[in-house]
């Protein structure tokens, strides 16, 4: 499951222990039409993803460098 992968990678990067990141499971969050989604708070930036490389990009760029990953971002409807 990709949630488990994201949680593992975030722990490896020290993001979970720092209290900056919490990864949990939720329902479709009213955006099921976009496929699997990730939402980053407090910015409320929504992402879709396809594979582990996309998850790695979100962790590296957004969570570590505070730079949104525009190619994966779900724009407001």
MOPAC internal coordinates of N, CA, C and O (Angstrom, degrees):
PM7 1SCF
backbone

  N    0.0000 0     0.00 0     0.00 0    0    0    0
  C    1.4401 1     0.00 0     0.00 0    1    0    0
  C    1.5348 1   109.09 1     0.00 0    2    1    0
  O    1.2310 1   120.35 1   -42.59 1    3    2    1
  N    1.3169 1   116.94 1   137.41 1    3    2    1
  C    1.4575 1   121.34 1  -176.11 1    5    3    2
  C    1.5286 1   112.35 1   -66.74 1    6    5    3
  O    1.2310 1   119.86 1   151.38 1    7    6    5
  N    1.3359 1   117.87 1   -28.62 1    7    6    5
  C    1.4607 1   119.43 1   176.60 1    9    7    6
  C    1.5257 1   109.54 1   -61.10 1   10    9    7
  O    1.2310 1   120.82 1   137.30 1   11   10    9
  N    1.3257 1   116.03 1   -42.70 1   11   10    9
  C    1.4629 1   119.97 1   179.33 1   13   11   10
  C    1.5296 1   110.84 1   -63.29 1   14   13   11
  O    1.2310 1   120.93 1   140.16 1   15   14   13
  N    1.3209 1   115.82 1   -39.84 1   15   14   13
  C    1.4662 1   119.54 1   178.20 1   17   15   14
  C    1.5282 1   110.38 1   -64.11 1   18   17   15
  O    1.2310 1   119.98 1   133.61 1   19   18   17
  N    1.3196 1   117.64 1   -46.39 1   19   18   17
  C    1.4686 1   121.33 1   179.92 1   21   19   18
  C    1.5238 1   111.08 1   -61.91 1   22   21   19
  O    1.2310 1   120.41 1   139.68 1   23   22   21
  N    1.3188 1   116.82 1   -40.32 1   23   22   21
  C    1.4649 1   121.06 1   179.28 1   25   23   22
  C    1.5322 1   110.29 1   -64.73 1   26   25   23
  O    1.2310 1   120.62 1   135.09 1   27   26   25
  N    1.3337 1   116.42 1   -44.91 1   27   26   25
  C    1.4675 1   121.24 1   178.99 1   29   27   26
  C    1.5207 1   111.07 1   -60.35 1   30   29   27
  O    1.2310 1   120.78 1   131.59 1   31   30   29
  N    1.3287 1   116.11 1   -48.41 1   31   30   29
  C    1.4753 1   120.31 1  -178.82 1   33   31   30
  C    1.5300 1   111.49 1   -63.69 1   34   33   31
  O    1.2310 1   120.25 1   139.87 1   35   34   33
  N    1.3271 1   117.13 1   -40.13 1   35   34   33
  C    1.4683 1   120.35 1   178.86 1   37   35   34
  C    1.5207 1   111.09 1   -64.99 1   38   37   35
  O    1.2310 1   120.40 1   142.41 1   39   38   37
  N    1.3267 1   116.85 1   -37.59 1   39   38   37
  C    1.4647 1   120.60 1   176.34 1   41   39   38
  C    1.5235 1   110.23 1   -65.58 1   42   41   39
  O    1.2310 1   120.28 1   136.38 1   43   42   41
  N    1.3381 1   117.06 1   -43.62 1   43   42   41
  C    1.4633 1   121.10 1   179.37 1   45   43   42
  C    1.5289 1   111.32 1   -59.60 1   46   45   43
  O    1.2310 1   120.62 1   145.96 1   47   46   45
  N    1.3176 1   116.43 1   -34.04 1   47   46   45
  C    1.4645 1   121.43 1  -179.34 1   49   47   46
  C    1.5262 1   112.69 1   -84.96 1   50   49   47
  O    1.2310 1   120.32 1   178.94 1   51   50   49
  N    1.3382 1   116.99 1    -1.06 1   51   50   49
  C    1.4626 1   120.67 1   179.04 1   53   51   50
  C    1.5158 1   114.55 1    77.00 1   54   53   51
  O    1.2310 1   120.26 1  -169.27 1   55   54   53
  N    1.3253 1   117.11 1    10.73 1   55   54   53
  C    1.4663 1   120.62 1  -176.55 1   57   55   54
  C    1.5228 1   112.28 1   -75.95 1   58   57   55
  O    1.2310 1   119.92 1   144.68 1   59   58   57
  N    1.3195 1   117.76 1   -35.32 1   59   58   57
  C    1.4656 1   121.02 1  -178.68 1   61   59   58
  C    1.5208 1   109.97 1   -71.54 1   62   61   59
  O    1.2310 1   120.23 1   134.09 1   63   62   61
  N    1.3110 1   117.16 1   -45.91 1   63   62   61
  C    1.4659 1   121.10 1  -179.89 1   65   63   62
  C    1.5161 1   111.97 1   -62.55 1   66   65   63
  O    1.2310 1   120.37 1   149.54 1   67   66   65
  N    1.3166 1   116.89 1   -30.46 1   67   66   65
  C    1.4675 1   120.40 1  -178.43 1   69   67   66
  C    1.5224 1   111.81 1   -72.58 1   70   69   67
  O    1.2310 1   120.53 1   167.57 1   71   70   69
  N    1.3392 1   116.60 1   -12.43 1   71   70   69
  C    1.4517 1   119.80 1  -177.66 1   73   71   70
  C    1.5173 1   113.35 1    82.87 1   74   73   71
  O    1.2310 1   120.25 1  -177.27 1   75   74   73
  N    1.3371 1   117.12 1     2.73 1   75   74   73
  C    1.4577 1   121.13 1  -179.38 1   77   75   74
  C    1.5172 1   112.65 1   -81.82 1   78   77   75
  O    1.2310 1   120.23 1   156.59 1   79   78   77
  N    1.3434 1   117.16 1   -23.41 1   79   78   77
  C    1.4558 1   120.96 1  -172.62 1   81   79   78
  C    1.5227 1   109.88 1  -131.43 1   82   81   79
  O    1.2310 1   121.62 1   -42.10 1   83   82   81
  N    1.3279 1   114.51 1   137.90 1   83   82   81
  C    1.4576 1   121.34 1   171.12 1   85   83   82
  C    1.5199 1   106.66 1  -134.52 1   86   85   83
  O    1.2310 1   120.58 1   -52.90 1   87   86   85
  N    1.3112 1   116.50 1   127.10 1   87   86   85
  C    1.4568 1   120.99 1  -179.21 1   89   87   86
  C    1.5155 1   107.88 1  -114.57 1   90   89   87
  O    1.2310 1   121.12 1   -56.10 1   91   90   89
  N    1.3221 1   115.46 1   123.90 1   91   90   89
  C    1.4592 1   119.17 1   178.44 1   93   91   90
  C    1.5230 1   109.80 1  -144.29 1   94   93   91
  O    1.2310 1   121.10 1   -10.79 1   95   94   93
  N    1.3117 1   115.50 1   169.21 1   95   94   93
  C    1.4534 1   122.43 1  -179.52 1   97   95   94
  C    1.5160 1   109.68 1   -92.82 1   98   97   95
  O    1.2310 1   121.09 1   -37.85 1   99   98   97
  N    1.3194 1   115.52 1   142.15 1   99   98   97
  C    1.4653 1   121.22 1   176.15 1  101   99   98
  C    1.5245 1   107.61 1  -139.24 1  102  101   99
  O    1.2310 1   120.83 1    -7.80 1  103  102  101
  N    1.3034 1   116.02 1   172.20 1  103  102  101
  C    1.4605 1   120.62 1   175.29 1  105  103  102
  C    1.5190 1   109.71 1   -71.25 1  106  105  103
  O    1.2310 1   120.34 1    25.27 1  107  106  105
  N    1.3084 1   116.96 1  -154.73 1  107  106  105
  C    1.4651 1   119.71 1  -174.98 1  109  107  106
  C    1.5260 1   112.67 1   -76.26 1  110  109  107
  O    1.2310 1   119.17 1   168.50 1  111  110  109
  N    1.3171 1   119.18 1   -11.50 1  111  110  109
  C    1.4705 1   123.25 1   176.97 1  113  111  110
  C    1.5253 1   112.37 1    60.81 1  114  113  111
  O    1.2310 1   120.76 1  -153.85 1  115  114  113
  N    1.3293 1   116.15 1    26.15 1  115  114  113
  C    1.4653 1   123.06 1   178.75 1  117  115  114
  C    1.5199 1   114.32 1    62.42 1  118  117  115
  O    1.2310 1   120.39 1  -156.13 1  119  118  117
  N    1.3031 1   116.86 1    23.87 1  119  118  117
  C    1.4713 1   120.86 1   176.91 1  121  119  118
  C    1.5232 1   110.56 1  -134.59 1  122  121  119
  O    1.2310 1   120.21 1  -146.99 1  123  122  121
  N    1.3195 1   117.19 1    33.01 1  123  122  121
  C    1.4654 1   121.99 1  -176.49 1  125  123  122
  C    1.5280 1   112.40 1   -58.43 1  126  125  123
  O    1.2310 1   120.22 1   151.30 1  127  126  125
  N    1.3091 1   117.18 1   -28.70 1  127  126  125
  C    1.4676 1   120.02 1  -178.03 1  129  127  126
  C    1.5199 1   112.45 1   -63.55 1  130  129  127
  O    1.2310 1   120.20 1   163.70 1  131  130  129
  N    1.3397 1   117.21 1   -16.30 1  131  130  129
  C    1.4617 1   121.65 1   179.05 1  133  131  130
  C    1.5214 1   112.42 1   -91.02 1  134  133  131
  O    1.2310 1   119.97 1  -179.19 1  135  134  133
  N    1.3303 1   117.67 1     0.81 1  135  134  133
  C    1.4579 1   120.80 1  -175.67 1  137  135  134
  C    1.5162 1   109.57 1    82.19 1  138  137  135
  O    1.2310 1   119.98 1    24.01 1  139  138  137
  N    1.3360 1   117.64 1  -155.99 1  139  138  137
  C    1.4641 1   119.48 1  -179.46 1  141  139  138
  C    1.5214 1   110.03 1   -63.58 1  142  141  139
  O    1.2310 1   120.89 1   -39.95 1  143  142  141
  N    1.3303 1   115.90 1   140.05 1  143  142  141
  C    1.4558 1   119.74 1  -178.11 1  145  143  142
  C    1.5204 1   111.62 1  -129.89 1  146  145  143
  O    1.2310 1   121.78 1   -25.14 1  147  146  145
  N    1.3169 1   114.21 1   154.86 1  147  146  145
  C    1.4623 1   124.23 1   172.50 1  149  147  146
  C    1.5196 1   105.43 1  -129.52 1  150  149  147
  O    1.2310 1   120.44 1   -43.59 1  151  150  149
  N    1.3083 1   116.76 1   136.41 1  151  150  149
  C    1.4644 1   119.60 1   174.62 1  153  151  150
  C    1.5273 1   107.53 1  -122.40 1  154  153  151
  O    1.2310 1   121.23 1   -45.88 1  155  154  153
  N    1.3238 1   115.26 1   134.12 1  155  154  153
  C    1.4613 1   122.39 1  -179.53 1  157  155  154
  C    1.5243 1   107.92 1  -108.14 1  158  157  155
  O    1.2310 1   121.01 1   -59.21 1  159  158  157
  N    1.3257 1   115.68 1   120.79 1  159  158  157
  C    1.4619 1   121.58 1   176.41 1  161  159  158
  C    1.5119 1   108.70 1  -107.68 1  162  161  159
  O    1.2310 1   118.57 1   -27.20 1  163  162  161
  N    1.3023 1   120.33 1   152.80 1  163  162  161
  C    1.4596 1   127.74 1    12.31 1  165  163  162
  C    1.5291 1   114.01 1   -86.59 1  166  165  163
  O    1.2310 1   119.94 1   178.87 1  167  166  165
  N    1.3441 1   117.72 1    -1.13 1  167  166  165
  C    1.4624 1   119.59 1  -176.78 1  169  167  166
  C    1.5254 1   113.25 1   -71.36 1  170  169  167
  O    1.2310 1   120.21 1   160.06 1  171  170  169
  N    1.3374 1   117.20 1   -19.94 1  171  170  169
  C    1.4697 1   122.71 1  -176.12 1  173  171  170
  C    1.5274 1   110.88 1    57.85 1  174  173  171
  O    1.2310 1   121.00 1  -134.75 1  175  174  173
  N    1.3186 1   115.70 1    45.25 1  175  174  173
  C    1.4628 1   122.00 1   175.01 1  177  175  174
  C    1.5179 1   107.66 1   -95.17 1  178  177  175
  O    1.2310 1   121.39 1   -52.69 1  179  178  177
  N    1.3287 1   114.94 1   127.31 1  179  178  177
  C    1.4616 1   122.43 1  -176.61 1  181  179  178
  C    1.5160 1   109.80 1  -103.93 1  182  181  179
  O    1.2310 1   121.23 1   -43.30 1  183  182  181
  N    1.3341 1   115.25 1   136.70 1  183  182  181
  C    1.4546 1   121.84 1   177.92 1  185  183  182
  C    1.5229 1   110.34 1  -126.73 1  186  185  183
  O    1.2310 1   121.25 1   -28.05 1  187  186  185
  N    1.3094 1   115.21 1   151.95 1  187  186  185
  C    1.4535 1   122.09 1   163.24 1  189  187  186
  C    1.5188 1   106.32 1  -112.38 1  190  189  187
  O    1.2310 1   120.00 1   -16.28 1  191  190  189
  N    1.3048 1   117.61 1   163.72 1  191  190  189
  C    1.4536 1   121.13 1  -178.21 1  193  191  190
  C    1.5173 1   109.47 1  -150.76 1  194  193  191
  O    1.2310 1   121.36 1   -18.90 1  195  194  193
  N    1.3462 1   115.00 1   161.10 1  195  194  193
  C    1.4586 1   121.15 1  -179.60 1  197  195  194
  C    1.5293 1   111.05 1  -118.43 1  198  197  195
  O    1.2310 1   120.31 1   139.82 1  199  198  197
  N    1.3287 1   117.02 1   -40.18 1  199  198  197
  C    1.4602 1   119.62 1  -171.90 1  201  199  198
  C    1.5282 1   111.59 1  -147.55 1  202  201  199
  O    1.2310 1   121.06 1     2.57 1  203  202  201
  N    1.3245 1   115.58 1  -177.43 1  203  202  201
  C    1.4612 1   120.72 1  -178.34 1  205  203  202
  C    1.5229 1   112.62 1   -61.86 1  206  205  203
  O    1.2310 1   120.35 1   146.79 1  207  206  205
  N    1.3143 1   116.94 1   -33.21 1  207  206  205
  C    1.4595 1   120.11 1   179.34 1  209  207  206
  C    1.5274 1   110.53 1   -62.79 1  210  209  207
  O    1.2310 1   120.35 1   142.13 1  211  210  209
  N    1.3347 1   116.93 1   -37.87 1  211  210  209
  C    1.4652 1   120.00 1   176.79 1  213  211  210
  C    1.5315 1   110.61 1   -64.60 1  214  213  211
  O    1.2310 1   120.31 1   137.07 1  215  214  213
  N    1.3349 1   117.02 1   -42.93 1  215  214  213
  C    1.4635 1   120.98 1   177.73 1  217  215  214
  C    1.5247 1   109.69 1   -61.58 1  218  217  215
  O    1.2310 1   120.40 1   136.69 1  219  218  217
  N    1.3318 1   116.84 1   -43.31 1  219  218  217
  C    1.4670 1   120.43 1   177.78 1  221  219  218
  C    1.5240 1   111.26 1   -59.64 1  222  221  219
  O    1.2310 1   120.10 1   138.76 1  223  222  221
  N    1.3329 1   117.42 1   -41.24 1  223  222  221
  C    1.4682 1   120.78 1   178.91 1  225  223  222
  C    1.5290 1   111.29 1   -63.59 1  226  225  223
  O    1.2310 1   120.11 1   139.05 1  227  226  225
  N    1.3136 1   117.40 1   -40.95 1  227  226  225
  C    1.4707 1   120.61 1   179.05 1  229  227  226
  C    1.5270 1   109.96 1   -64.78 1  230  229  227
  O    1.2310 1   120.32 1   136.28 1  231  230  229
  N    1.3259 1   117.00 1   -43.72 1  231  230  229
  C    1.4631 1   120.08 1   179.34 1  233  231  230
  C    1.5221 1   110.74 1   -64.49 1  234  233  231
  O    1.2310 1   120.65 1   130.02 1  235  234  233
  N    1.3279 1   116.36 1   -49.98 1  235  234  233
  C    1.4700 1   120.63 1  -175.78 1  237  235  234
  C    1.5279 1   112.18 1   -67.22 1  238  237  235
  O    1.2310 1   120.75 1   129.25 1  239  238  237
  N    1.3145 1   116.17 1   -50.75 1  239  238  237
  C    1.4626 1   119.21 1  -173.28 1  241  239  238
  C    1.5266 1   113.14 1   -80.71 1  242  241  239
  O    1.2310 1   120.31 1   130.44 1  243  242  241
  N    1.3323 1   117.01 1   -49.56 1  243  242  241
  C    1.4646 1   118.48 1  -174.79 1  245  243  242
  C    1.5290 1   111.89 1   -81.65 1  246  245  243
  O    1.2310 1   120.54 1   126.56 1  247  246  245
  N    1.3358 1   116.58 1   -53.44 1  247  246  245
  C    1.4594 1   118.72 1  -173.94 1  249  247  246
  C    1.5266 1   112.98 1   -73.13 1  250  249  247
  O    1.2310 1   119.72 1   143.46 1  251  250  249
  N    1.3205 1   118.14 1   -36.54 1  251  250  249
  C    1.4585 1   120.30 1  -178.06 1  253  251  250
  C    1.5236 1   113.36 1   -91.49 1  254  253  251
  O    1.2310 1   120.29 1   143.42 1  255  254  253
  N    1.3400 1   117.05 1   -36.58 1  255  254  253
  C    1.4640 1   120.03 1  -174.34 1  257  255  254
  C    1.5225 1   113.30 1  -109.80 1  258  257  255
  O    1.2310 1   120.58 1   179.49 1  259  258  257
  N    1.3320 1   116.50 1    -0.51 1  259  258  257
  C    1.4692 1   122.08 1   178.80 1  261  259  258
  C    1.5336 1   112.31 1    56.69 1  262  261  259
  O    1.2310 1   121.08 1  -142.01 1  263  262  261
  N    1.3554 1   115.54 1    37.99 1  263  262  261
  C    1.4637 1   121.99 1   177.32 1  265  263  262
  C    1.5244 1   108.44 1  -121.33 1  266  265  263
  O    1.2310 1   119.47 1   -67.11 1  267  266  265
  N    1.3183 1   118.61 1   112.89 1  267  266  265
  C    1.4726 1   120.12 1   178.59 1  269  267  266
  C    1.5287 1   111.33 1   -56.81 1  270  269  267
  O    1.2310 1   121.38 1   -32.53 1  271  270  269
  N    1.3139 1   114.97 1   147.47 1  271  270  269
  C    1.4648 1   122.46 1   179.37 1  273  271  270
  C    1.5288 1   106.39 1   -95.26 1  274  273  271
  O    1.2310 1   120.22 1   -87.85 1  275  274  273
  N    1.2958 1   117.19 1    92.15 1  275  274  273
  C    1.4628 1   122.43 1  -171.42 1  277  275  274
  C    1.5286 1   112.94 1   -59.81 1  278  277  275
  O    1.2310 1   119.36 1   144.37 1  279  278  277
  N    1.3235 1   118.83 1   -35.63 1  279  278  277
  C    1.4668 1   120.55 1  -176.53 1  281  279  278
  C    1.5197 1   112.49 1   -66.87 1  282  281  279
  O    1.2310 1   119.88 1   159.78 1  283  282  281
  N    1.3354 1   117.84 1   -20.22 1  283  282  281
  C    1.4668 1   121.99 1  -179.31 1  285  283  282
  C    1.5250 1   113.10 1  -105.58 1  286  285  283
  O    1.2310 1   120.92 1   173.88 1  287  286  285
  N    1.3005 1   115.85 1    -6.12 1  287  286  285
  C    1.4605 1   121.09 1  -173.82 1  289  287  286
  C    1.5311 1   112.10 1   -71.01 1  290  289  287
  O    1.2310 1   120.85 1   -42.07 1  291  290  289
  N    1.3267 1   115.97 1   137.93 1  291  290  289
  C    1.4707 1   122.03 1   173.93 1  293  291  290
  C    1.5222 1   105.97 1   -93.56 1  294  293  291
  O    1.2310 1   120.83 1   -60.93 1  295  294  293
  N    1.2884 1   116.02 1   119.07 1  295  294  293
  C    1.4675 1   121.40 1   179.35 1  297  295  294
  C    1.5091 1   109.77 1   -76.31 1  298  297  295
  O    1.2310 1   120.66 1   -30.94 1  299  298  297
  N    1.3274 1   116.34 1   149.06 1  299  298  297
  C    1.4557 1   120.84 1   176.19 1  301  299  298
  C    1.5188 1   109.48 1   -58.45 1  302  301  299
  O    1.2310 1   121.59 1   -40.62 1  303  302  301
  N    1.3347 1   114.56 1   139.38 1  303  302  301
  C    1.4755 1   119.75 1  -179.40 1  305  303  302
  C    1.5012 1   111.93 1   -71.40 1  306  305  303
  O    1.2310 1   120.10 1   180.00 1  307  306  305

